[in-house]
């Protein structure tokens, strides 16, 4: 919307506002008195006390159990010592149960939020009292000090030895999404060309979000190709290599991708799909790095691309002028999306077959209702973006098929009603009154066409034709009166108005032509009787 109005969004301020709104929605205060964090003064205080920065290399200590796509991972546990406790925006020696606090340890296997990847969650367990736990809700890197923020379920003191347990399911899912983000980045490069650049990303357990530069929206074909290329990387199940190397040397690798304006550490960690990082370093003229994903990244990654399991793109949209966003799913969430697609696809196919088998389109209104409901369900469903587009188009086509069939049926009804009227007129060429029911349903044009035949073949006849539509539960009446009958006192508008009460509706028109409709659709015999008596009375009175 902003792009349409030539407005630009300050994404940094937007993310800050969104974070603040989220915190407020959780009922947490963002006041300085309540916030657990380390500012420059706190970091300086830690340094003055000669407290070492945290060794967080244990976050990379894990192994896949197999090469299978659904392979679980074993994460190395970590025992550590509490070096500092942060409570009420100051350092304390001890925290009590129920306290929201921050803990700094000498070494950790928890991942601190960085590079778009969300932090780990988990718990600390005191070694000398396993009943004392600290629930870790967030982890941040502040000047090399890894701050674990959470709530104490027990008493903790500086110097306590603790066992660090990450939420392995959360980490496993996040790793799938982070590795998939790299694969997606490489696929976009192939589809959109070298002019596209990464503008940001978010990697959380249930999805990944990737922002990139693009002059225009991706076509559905481009999204499909991007998804296909990324899935191909997954299914090839290539090894994913990770290595720390000198920044200057790493920058020389052909095909290496990095985020513009990002400041990288030295040494820097390089992630490569299918090609060993050392091989890339030793062969700087090789184009191997251009044929696969090679990026600077300090995040936690899978050990094989196949461990992503599955990949689906669920949306592609603009977030600012010249910046697009893709949201995608991996692992169990991707499988759920594909299962939901299969379910909806079967429902649509069943409806399609039913519509095709119903040659007379007698239940078309029910089908239209189902199409509307399915269209809404498809729009709300978390399913592959390309498949969603296909299903929307299929539902539109089904609606068109119904419309075409309804037009054909209405035309056939008109022909039948008109032919029947011709027979009646030919059998009674001198008739002066015709009150008949036809199976025209809600097709009032068919009744009107029949009245035209009366005016042509029985010019002296006053005619009132009726039709009942069970779907809408209505009765329709159209009347045509020649001038000769009007002069005798029978007027079409008065004729249908006289029927208003018996049909449970209203009507109107001119002396020579009028129509009415009502809801007493089961009262046809009475309508015919009242209409006939009224006409005979009027014509006879003159």
N, C-alpha and C positions, 0 to 999 in steps of 0.2 A: 504493500500500500504506500509506504514511504517513497519507494522508487517511482511509483506512478505519479506522485506529486512532486518529483524532483527534489526530494528531501534526503538528507543523509543521516544515518544513525551513529551516534558515538557509542561504539560497541563496548568500550571499556567502562563508561559510566552506566551503560545498560546492564552489564554483568554485575557491577557493584550494587545497583538498585535491586536487581533480581535476587542477589544473595541476601540483602537486607530484608527484602520482603519474605524470603523463605524463612529466615531466622525468626522474624516476627510471627509468621504463621505457626511456627513450632512453639510459640509461647516463650521464647528466650529473649532476654534483654540484650541489647547491643551497646549498653552504656559501658564506659571505661571501667567502672567499678566492678562490673560483672564479667567482663571479657578476659579470657585467659590467653595471653600472648606474650611475646618477647619483643620489646622495642629496643632501640639502639642502647638505651641506658641499661636495660636488663642484660643485654649481650655483653656490654662493657663490664658489668658487675661480675658476670660469670668468668670473663677473661681475667679480671683482677684477682679472682680466687683460684686461678690456675686450673679451672675445670676444663677438661679436655672436650673437644668437639666429639660428636657421636660417630662411631664407626657403624655405618648403615650398609656395609657390603653384604651383610647376611640376607638382605632382601633379594639378592640374586641366587641364594643357595636353595635350589630345588631341582628335581629331576622328573622327567616323564617316565612313567612305568613301562610304556611301550610305544611303538610307532603307530598304533591304531588311532583312528580319528577321534574316538571317544576316550582316549587314554587319560586316566587320572594322573595327578602329579603328587609327588612326595615333597613336602616343604620341611626344610631343616629347622628344628626348634632352636631357640636362642636363650641362653641364660645370661642375665645381666645384673648390674648393680645400679641402684638409684644414686645419681650424682646431685640432683637438685629437684626441689618441689616448688611449684608455682601455685599460689592460692591468693585470691583477692588482689591480684596484680602486684604481688610481691613474693619474694622467696621466703619459704618457711622451712622449719626442720621436720615438721610432722603434719600429716593431714588425718582427719578423722573420717569415720564412715559417713557416707552421704555427701561428702564434699566434692564439688566440681573443681577440678584442679588440673595442673599440667605436670607431667613427669619427664625429666631428662635422665637418660641412662647412658652407660658407657658404650654399649653396643646394642643394635636393634635389627630385627628382621622385618619391621614395619616399613611400608613405603609411604613417604611423605608426599603430599600432593605437589605435583610438578609436571610441566610439559603437557598439560591437558589431562593427565591421568589422575583420577581421584585417589585419595588416601586409603590405606588399609584400615580396617576395624578389627577388633579382637579384644583380648583381655590379658592382664598381667596377673600372675598367681605368685604369692609370697612363698618362697621355698620352705621356710620354717613353720608356715601355717597356711595350708592350702585353702582354708576357709576365707582367708583375706584375699579379695580380688579387686582389680581396678578395670572397669569397663572402658575400653578405648573407643571413642566416638570420632575422633579426628586426629590427623597427624600432619604437622607442618615443619618445614626446614627453615630455621631462623639463624642465618650466619653459620651454618654447619652444625648447629645444635638441633637435634630432632626433638620437637616438643609433642608429646603424646597427651592429648586432651581427653578427659573423660570424667567419670564419677567413681569415687572410691566405695567399695563394699567391704569395708574393713579399715584397719589403721595401717598407714604406711609412713616410714621414717627414712630420711637420707641414710644411705649405707645399706638398706635392705637389699637382699639378693632375691631376684624374681625370675620367673619363667615367663617368656613372652610367647603368646599364642595368637597368631593371626587368624582371621576368619578365612580359612583356606578356600571355601566355596566362592566367596566374594572375590578373592585374589584370582582364582582360576578363571572365573568369568570375565574379570577385568582384563586379564592377559589376552584372552581370546579377542576382545574388542580392540586392544591396543595393537596387536599384530595385524588384525584385519584393517586397521586404519592405515598402516604402512602399505599393505597390499592394495587398498583402495586408491591411495595416493599415486601409486605406480600405474594403476589402470586408467585413472583420469589423465595422466600424462600421455598415455597412448591414444586415448580417445579425443582429448581436447588440444593436445599439442603442448609444446614447451612454454607457451605464453601463460599457461595456468600455473598459479602458485598457491601453496597452502597459506591460509590466513588465520588458522586456528583450529583447535579440536577439543573435544571433550570425550574422555574415555571413562565410562562407569560400568558397573556390572551388567546392567540390563540393555545397554545400547552403546553405540558410538555416534559421535556427531563430527562432521568434517566440513570446515569452511574453506572455500577456495575462490580464487579470482576467475571471473568469466564475464565476457562482454554481453552475453545473452543467456537466456534460459536453455538448459539442455533439452534436446528433443527426446521424445520417448524412446527413439531408437538408440540415442547416445547413452541414456540411462541403462537400457537393456544390455548394450555392449559392455558398459562399465561393470555391471553386475556379473555378466558372463565371464569377463576377463578375470575378475577377482575370484569368482568361484573356481575358475580354472587353476589359479594359484593354490587355492585350498586343496583341490582334488589331486594336484601333483604331489602334495605332501612332501615338499622339499625341506631340508634342514634350515633352521634359522640360526645364523651365527651372530654372536655378540663379542666384541673385543674393544678394550680401551687402547687408544693409540694417540700419538702426538697430533695435535690439532692441525699443524702446518702440513703434515704428511697426509692426513685424512682428507683435507680440502682438495688434494690433487687427484683424488679418485674420480675417474670419469663416470658421470651419471649420478653422482651422489646428490641427494636432495636435502635441503635444510630450510628452516623457516627464516625468511628475510628479517633482518634486524635483531634476530635472536642472539644473545650472548652465550657462547658455548664454553665449557670449562676446558682446560688443557692439563692432562690428557682428556680426550673426548671419547665417548662410547659410540661405536658404530654398529648398526644392526643391518645385516645383509641376508637376503633370502636366496638360498641355493648355492651361493658362492662364498667360499671362505674369505674373511676379511683380509687375512694375510696374503692370499692370492691376489686380491685387488690391489693391495699396497705394493706388492712386488711386480705387478704388471700394470703400471699406470697408463700405458698406451692401449690396453685392452678395452674393448667395448662391452665387456661382460657386465659392468655396473650399469650400463644403459638398458640392458635387457632384463634387469631384475630390480627389486626394491633395495636401495641402499640409502640409509639415512643416519644422521646423528640422532641419538636418543638415549636418555638415561632411564627410560621406563622399564618395566618388567614385561618380558615377552615369552611367548611359547618357544618350544625347542624345535617344533616342526609346523609347517603351514597347515598341514592336515588337521592339527589339533584345534583349529578354528571351528572345525566340524561342518559348518554351513554358513552361508552368507546371503543376506537379502537386503536390498535397499527399500526402505519404506517411505521415504519422501525426498523430494528435491525442490528447493524453493529459494527465493531471494530473501536476504536478510538486510542488505544495504545495497547502494548503488555499486554495481560491478562485483558484488560478492554473493555467491550462492552457498547453500548449505545442503548437505546430504546427511540423512539419518539412516543408519543401518543396524541390523541385528546379526548376531552370531550365535553359535552353540544352541543351547536349549530354547532360547527366545526365538531364534531363526526357525527352528523346527516347529515351534508353536505357530508362528506366522504362516508357515507352509501348510500345516494341518488345517488352520482356519481357512486358508485359501481353498484347499481341497473340499472342505465342507461346503463353502459358499458356491464353489464351482459345480458341485453335484446338485445343489438346490436349483441353481440356474438352469442346468442341463435338463433336470426333471421338468421344470416349468416349461422350458423350450419344447421338449417332446410332447408335453400335454397340449400346449397351444397348437402345435403342428397337427396333432391327432384330432383336435376339435375343429372339424371342417366348417361347421355352422357358426362357430364363435358365439355359442349360446352363453358361455360363462366369461365373456370378454371383460366385464366389469370386475369380476373377481380376479382375473389375471392381471388387470391393470393395478389393482390394489396390491397384489403380490409383488409386482414389478417395483412399485413405489417403495414398499417395505424393504425389498432386497437392495434397492439402490441406496437407501439410507443406511442399511446394515453394512454394505460394502464401503460406503464413504467413511463410516466410523471405525471399521475394522483395521487392526494392525496386520497388514498383509503386504506382500511384495508390491511395490509401487507400479511396476510394469503390469503385473497381473490385475491390479486394481483398475488400471486404465482399460485393459482388455475387457474386464467384466462390465464396467460401466458402458462401454461401447456395445457389448452384447445385449445388455438390458435395453439400451436405446433402440437397437435393431429389433428386439422382441416387441417393443412398444410400437414401432413402425409396422411390423408384421401384423400386429393386432389392428392397427388403424386401417391398414390396407385391406385386411380380411373383413373388417366391419363395413368398410365402404363397399366391398364386393357383395357382402350379405345384404346390405341396405339396397343396393342396386337390384339384387335378385328379388328382394321383397317387393320393391316397387313394380318390377315387371309382373310378378305374380298377382299383386293387387289390381294393377291396371288391366291385365288380361281377364281377371275374374269380373271386373266392372264391365268390360266390353261384352262379355257373355250375358251378364244381367240385362244390359241395355238392348242387346240384340234380341233377347227373349221377350223383353217388354218395351218395345220402341215407343209406345204411347203412354208410358208410366208417368204419373204426376207426383208420386211420392216414393222415395227410396230411403229407408232407414236400415243400415246394414253394419254388421261387425266384421272387421278384417283382422287377420294376424299380421299386423304391421308393426307391432311392438311400440317403440317410441319414434318410429319413422313417420313423422307427420307429413313429410314431403311425398311419401307414397300415397297417403290419403288425399293430399292436394292434387296429385297427378290423376287419381281416380275420379275426383270431382270434375276435373277438366274433361275427362272422357264423357261424363254425364252431360255436361253442358254441350258437348259436340254431338253426342248420339241420342240423348233424350232431352232436348232443349226445353221441354215444358215441365220437367221433373224437378221438384225440390228434393234435395238429398242431404242426409246427415249420416256421415260415416264415423264409426268408432273403432278404437284399437286399445288393447290393454297391454301394458308392459310390466310383467311380473318382477323384473329386476328393480325397477324404480318404484314399483307398486303404485302406478298411476294409470288413469284412464284418459284418453285423448279423444276429443270430438271436433270434427270439422263439418261445417254446413255451407251449402251453396243453394241459393234461391233465385230462380229466374224472375225477371221483372213482372211477368204475368202473375206469379204467385205473390210477389211483393205488393202488387196493386190490389190483391184480394185480402191482404192483411198479414201474410206470413213473412216476417222479416228475420233474416238469419241471426242478427245480433240478439233479438228478443228470444229467438228459439233456443240458442245456447245458454242465455242468461236464465231462462226458465229451468234449465237442467242443472244449474249451479248447486242447488241444494242436494239433489239426488246424487250428483257425482262427487260432492264434497269439495268443491273448488269454485272457480270463477271463470268468466269468459267475456268476450266482447268482439266487436268488429263493426261491419257495415250491414245494411239491410240485405245486400246480395251475397255477402261472404263474411263468415265469422268462425271463431274457434274457441274451445274451452278445454280445461284440464282439471282433474280432481284426484282425490286419493281413495274414493270409494270404488276401487277397481274390481271388486268382486260383485258389484251391483249392476252388471251389464244388462241383464234381462229387464230390470226395473227401468233403467235408462232408456232402453229401446221402447218400452211400453209408454213411458211418459212423453218421450219425443214424438212418437207416432200420434198419440192422442192430441197433443198440443197442435201439431201440424194440421190434423184433420179438422179440429175445432176451428182453427183460424181460416182455413180455406173454405170449410163448410159455412162459416158465418157470413162469408161474402157472397 
